[in-house]
Amino acid sequence: MPIRATTLERPHVVNHLSGHSLRLVDRVQNRHLKLELPNMPFPRGAAPTWRLFAQLDESRRMQGRMLDVLGFGPRETPSRVVLREPGLTLKAYGDTARAGPAVLLVPAPIKRAYIWDLAPGASVVQQCLAYEARTYLAQWEEPPENFGLNDYAARLLLDCADAIRAETTEEKIFLFGHSLGGLLAAIFAALHPARLRGLVTVASPLHFEFTPQAGVLGPVIAQFSRWGLLDAEAGNLPGSLLSLASFMASPQAFGHERLLDWLRSARDYAAFKNCIRVERWALDELPLARELVRDIAERLYRDDGFLGGTLELDHRAAAARQVVSPLLIVADPHCPIVPPQAILPFMQAAAQSTNRCSRMKAMSAWRCATSAC
């Protein structure tokens, strides 16, 4: 059963970021957190604070390596490298000469890709292989800071599709994307509809607003943008900064529920080990390309360009209504990070460009996801 939020009445939690108070009112109302954030600029030349987050990244990665020594690291499926270029390693699994469909797994460019292949029994990669799919994984690497949506959603995913075609002769592939990876996959589906057999997104935001109704990250991103955080220092954004923003947005999802996961898995050692492996993955911070974060804040959250049809990548329009491939959306209707309002407008736009059957499949997939949660 899903964890249901209750109303919490607690004092304000006050954090200090470079001398500026960031007040977070920890009250859950209608499953959304109310944020009280002062409208003040983030100080330019904030190198000490920036270095602190970078050091925190390394500290968290070190904790992860300690868990590796204790036997709680990932147990990944053997793979081979098909393509390597800045920001990307494309990995293949099993015998790609088999007759099954070609599947490309697209993780979020946040933390590391092995969440798709955590351990035997907790591996999407192994599930795909069990169904005879020719399985590939786009493993994002530390990027140059000028990598934006055009690089991730257009150029790099197209390079992956071309490399898969060269190996398998498959012109069309299935794209499976999780979180921000699902958004990148959906944008690619809009740019290159002839290259897809189907699109699956899991907990992926596909419509953006600076309001809690479309996800509690929106108000935090809006405030960070007003602070001028993206221009505070050169270089990529430390992953720990996003971890902090996520916790600020939803202490329930990124704190309380994770603790409950630990407690619920304590009686089953195998489940407990996988729970620790997930925590180990959460410690494996990957810096985010500054340009990608700027694109998300401005071209998606501010302009909602994907849904509105104003997003242009690689000299092509990328609009939700251009997604015409078979579509399956998996989501938790109670999730405060990616609530229904972050998905349903996209489904309606995509359904308008397809036939009635496709629209019914999309709505049926949503009903299945909601009834299963």
N, C-alpha and C positions, 0 to 999 in steps of 0.2 A: 504494500500500500504506500502511496506517496506520503511524505511528511507534510502535514498541514501546519501552516503558520498560525500562531496565536498572537494576540495583541500584547506587546511588551511595553511596559512603562519604566524606563530607566533614565538616569541622568544623562546629560549630553556627554558624548565621548569626544574629547578634544585632542587632536593630533597637531603637532607643530611641524611645518615644512618650510625650512629656510626662514624661520621667524614669523611665518604667517599662520594664523590659527585656521584650522579646517574643522568645522563643527559638523559632526554626524549625529543626527537625532535617531537613536535606535528604537524607533517605533514602527511596528509592522501594521500597516493599514491596507486592507484589501490586497494583501500579498505584495505590496510595493513599499519600499523604504522611502521615507521623506528625507531628502538631503537639504541641509542648510549650509550653503557654501558662499563665502564672501566673494564679492566681485572685485578682486584686486589682482594686479599683474604679478606673475612669477618673476623674480628678479633676474635680469640678464647677468651673465658672468657668474652664474651660480655653480661654478666648478666644484666647490667642496661638496655640495649636495649631490651633484651628478656623480662624483667619484664615490660617494657613499653608496649610492644604488649599484654602481658597478662592482664595488667590493662586496655588497650583499649578494649579488649574483654569484660571485666566485665562492662565497661562504656557503651558499645553498648548494652549489654544485659539489663542493667538498663533502657536505653532509650526505649527498647522494652517493658519492664514491665510497663513503664509509658503509652505507647500506649494501653496496655491491660486495664489499669484503665479508659482510655478515651473511651473504647468500640471498639477498633480497633484490638483486639487480634483475633487469629484464632477461628473458630466455628467448632470444629471437630465432626465427626460422632461418636456416641457411639460405643465402641469397647471392646473387652476382650483380655487378654494376653494369648497366647497359649504357648509361649516359652520365657524364659528369661535367658540370660547368659552374661558374660562379653562382652561388646561392642554391644549387640543386644537385642532388644525386638521385638518379632514377635506378631503382633496384627491381630485379625480377626474381621470381620464386618458382621452384619446381620446373617442370618440363613445359616450356612455352610453345613447343611444337604440337601439343595436344590440340584436340578439335574444339575445345570449349571456347566461350566468349572471352574477349580481352577485357580485363577490369583494371582500371587505374584508381588507386586509393589516394585521396588528396587530404592530408592532415592540415590543420591550421599552422601557419608559420609562427607559432608560439610554442615554446618548449620543443620537445623532440618527437619524431615521427613514430617511435617504437610503441606508442600507446596503441597502435593498430596491431601490434604483434608482441604483446606483453609477455606471454608465457603459454605453454600448451594448455588448452582449455579456456584461455582468455585471449584469443587471437583471431582477429578478422581475417588476417592473411591465411591462416590454416583453414578457416571456414570456407573461404573462396576456393582454396585448393581442393578441399573435400568435395566441392561441387564441380570439379573439373574446369574451373576458370583459369585462364592464363593471367596470372596475377602480377601486378606491378605496383610499386609504391613510390610516390614523389616525396623524397626525403629532403626537406628544406634545410639548408646550411646557413651559417651566419652570413648575412647579405651585405653588400655595399649599401651605404646609407641612402643612395639615390634610387634604390629599387622601390617602385610603386606598383599600383594596380596593373599598369600596363605590362610590367615585367612578370608579375605572378600570374595574373588571370589570362593574359594574352600570349606573351612570348614563351614563357617557360612551360606552361601546360601544352602549348602547341608543339614545342620541341619534344615533350614527352609523347604526345600522340604520334608524331612523325617517327620517333624512334621505335615505338611499338609497332607501327605499320611496317617499318623496315624489317622487323624481326618476324612478324606474324602474317603479313599481307592484309591485316585487318584494317580497313578504312575507318570503320566505326567501332567505338569502344563504349563501355559503361564507365561512368564516373561516379565514385562514391566519395562524398566529402563530409567532414565533420566540422561543426562550428564555423570559424572563418574560412576553413577549407571548403565547406559546402557553398559559401558565397562565391569563392573563386571559381569553383566548378560550375555554378549557375551562370556566372558571367561568361565563362568560356562557352557554355552551351548556347548562350545568346549570340556570341560572336561567330561560332562555327557549328551551326545546327547540323550540317551534313556529316560531321565527324562523330556524332553520338548515336548510340543505340538506346541509351537510357541514362537518367540522372537520379541519383539518390542523395538526399541531404539529411544529416542527422544533427538536430539541435543547432541549426544554422540560421542566423538573422538574414532576412531577405528584403526587409522593408525597414526604413530608418527614420526615427524622429528623435528630437531632444526631449522626449517626455517619458516618464516611467511606464506609461501604457504600452510603449513599444520596446520596453526593456530598461532595466534600472541602470545599465551602463551609459545610456544616453545623456542624462544630466551630468554625470561625472566627466564624460568626454567634452561636453559643452563647457564645463567650468575649466578644465585643463586647457581648452582652446582659448578661452578668455584670458587665462593667465599668461598666454604666450609661451606655454611650456615647450612647444615644438621648436621654438627659436631660442630657447634659453642657452643651449650649448650645442656645439657641433657633435656629430657622431650618431650612432644608433641609440635607440632608447633601451635602457636596461630592462630585462624581463621582469625584475623585481618591482619596477614602477607599475607595470600592468597588473602584477599580483596584488599590489597595494590598492590600485584603482578598483579591481574586482572585489576585494574585501570591503572597501568603502561602499561599493554599490550594493552589495548583498552579503552582509555578515551571516545571514541565515544559510545561503547556498554555499559560501566559501569558508564557513567556519563551523557552525552548529551541525549541519548535515554531514559534513566530513567526520566529525567526532562520532556521530551516531553510526556511521558506516563502520568505524573501528569497533564500537561496542557490539554491533550486531554480528560482526564476523568473528568475534573473539572465541566462540565455541567451536568453530570449524577452522582447523589449522590451515588447510589449503586456501580457504577464502581469506583468512587473515593474512597469509603471505601475499596474495594478490592485492589485498588492500594496501599493504605496505609498499608493494611494487608501484601502485598508483601514486602513493605519496612520494616515492623515490622519483618517479617521472615528474611530479609537480615541482620537485627541487631542481630539475634539470633546465635551468633558465636559458633561453635563447634570445639574444637581443633582437629587437624589431627594427626593421628599416624605417628610418625617420620619414621618408617620402611615402611609404605605405600607410603609416599612421596618419599623416597629413591628408592623404587621399581619402581615407576612411572618414576622418573628421569633417572634411570639407565637401568632397564630392558625393559621399554617401549620406552621412548624418545630416549635414546642413542642407544639401541640395536634393537628397533622395534621388540621385540621378539614374540609378538602375531602374527603379520603378517608374520614374517620370519620363524616361527615355532620353535624357540629356547627357548621359554618360557616354563618352567617346574614348575608345582605346585602340591604339594601332590604326588610327584613321578610320575606324569603323564605329558605328553606333552600337551600343550594348544596352538593350532594353529588355525588361522582364517579358514583355509580350512576344519577344523573338524566341523564347524557349518553347520549342515545339516537340521535343523528344518525350517519350514516356517518362513520367515523373512520379517518384515516391518520396514523400516527406515524412520523416520520423521526428516526433517532437513530444515533449511533456507539456500538456496544456497548463500546468501549474507552475512552470518554470519562470522565475522572475527575470532571468537573463534573456531568454528568447521566448516570450509569451506569444499567444496566438496572434496578437496585433503586429508582431514582427514577421509573420509568415502569411497570414490569410490574404492580405492585399496582393502579394506576389502570386499566390495561387490563382486568384481571380484574374489577374492580368495575363498569366500564362494560359489559363483555360480559354480566354477569349480568342486566342490565336490558334486553338486546336479544335477538334470536333467534340461533340457531346460525350463520346465514349471516353476520351482523354480527360475531360472535365470530371466525369463521374469517378474515374479511377483516382484522380487527385483528391477529390472530396472523400472517397472511400478510404484512402490511405490515411487522411487526417482523422477520420472517425476511428479507424483501427488503432491509431497511435493514442488517441485520447482514451479509448475504452481499455487499453492495456495498461495505462498508468494509474 
